[in-house]
C-alpha cells in the first residue's frame, strides 16, 4: 500500500456512503497493518479504478483508430464480454 497522509495539505475531505459492513472491512485492513488508515485504502482503490478506466478509454480509442474511427458494434462488444466472462459496465459508468 502506498503511503497516504489523510491530513495532507490539499487533501479533499468529504463524506461517502458505503454498503453495510464496508466500514468494518476497511478498518480490519488498517488493524491488520495492511494500510496506515482508512483514507489510504480508499485513495488506493480510487487510483486503481481511475487507472483501469483510463486504460479502457485508451483501448476503445485505439480500436476506433484501427477501425478508421468507427467504434465496435454493440453486438461485437457483447460477444467479447461473453467470451471473456465480463459483465457490461453499469449505465453511466463508462463503456468498455
C-alpha positions in Angstrom: 0.0 0.0 0.0 1.4 3.4 -0.9 1.8 6.0 1.8 -1.1 8.4 2.1 -1.4 11.2 4.6 -5.1 11.9 5.2 -4.2 15.2 6.8 -2.0 16.3 3.9 -2.4 19.8 2.7 -4.5 19.8 -0.4 -6.5 16.7 0.6 -10.2 17.0 -0.1 -12.4 15.8 2.8 -16.0 14.7 2.3 -18.5 12.1 3.4 -19.3 9.0 1.5 -21.9 6.2 2.0 -20.8 2.6 1.6 -22.7 -0.7 1.9 -23.1 -2.1 5.4 -20.0 -3.9 6.6 -17.6 -1.8 4.5 -16.5 0.3 7.4 -15.6 -2.8 9.4 -13.8 -4.3 6.4 -11.8 -1.2 5.8 -10.9 -0.8 9.5 -9.8 -4.5 9.5 -7.2 -3.7 6.8 -5.9 -0.9 9.0 -5.9 -3.1 12.1 -4.0 -5.8 10.3 -1.3 -3.3 9.3 -2.1 -3.5 5.6 -2.9 0.2 5.4 -1.9 3.2 7.6 -5.5 4.4 7.7 -8.9 4.0 6.0 -8.4 7.1 3.8 -5.3 5.3 2.3 -7.4 2.3 1.4 -10.0 4.4 -0.3 -7.3 6.5 -2.1 -5.5 3.5 -3.4 -8.8 1.9 -4.6 -9.8 5.1 -6.4 -6.4 5.3 -8.0 -6.7 1.7 -9.3 -10.2 2.3 -10.5 -9.2 5.5 -12.3 -6.2 3.8 -13.9 -8.4 0.9 -15.1 -11.0 3.4 -16.6 -8.2 5.3 -18.3 -6.9 2.1 -19.8 -10.4 1.1 -21.1 -10.7 4.5 -22.7 -7.3 4.2 -24.4 -8.2 0.7 -25.6 -11.5 1.9 -27.1 -9.8 4.9 -28.7 -7.1 2.6 -30.2 -9.8 0.2 -31.5 -11.7 3.1 -33.1 -8.4 4.3 -34.7 -7.8 0.8 -36.1 -11.3 0.7 -37.5 -11.0 4.1 -39.2 -12.8 6.0 -36.4 -15.7 3.5 -36.3 -16.4 2.1 -32.9 -17.1 -1.6 -32.4 -20.7 -2.6 -32.9 -22.7 -3.4 -29.8 -23.1 -7.0 -30.9 -19.3 -7.4 -31.1 -18.8 -5.9 -27.7 -21.5 -8.2 -26.3 -19.7 -11.2 -27.8 -16.4 -10.1 -26.4 -17.8 -9.6 -22.9 -19.5 -13.1 -23.0 -16.3 -14.7 -24.3 -14.2 -13.1 -21.5 -16.8 -13.6 -18.8 -17.0 -9.9 -18.1 -20.2 -8.0 -17.2 -21.2 -4.9 -19.1 -20.5 -1.7 -17.1 -23.4 -0.1 -15.3 -25.2 2.8 -17.0 -23.1 5.9 -16.8 -20.0 4.0 -15.5 -18.2 4.2 -18.8 -18.2 1.8 -21.6 -15.6 -0.9 -22.0 
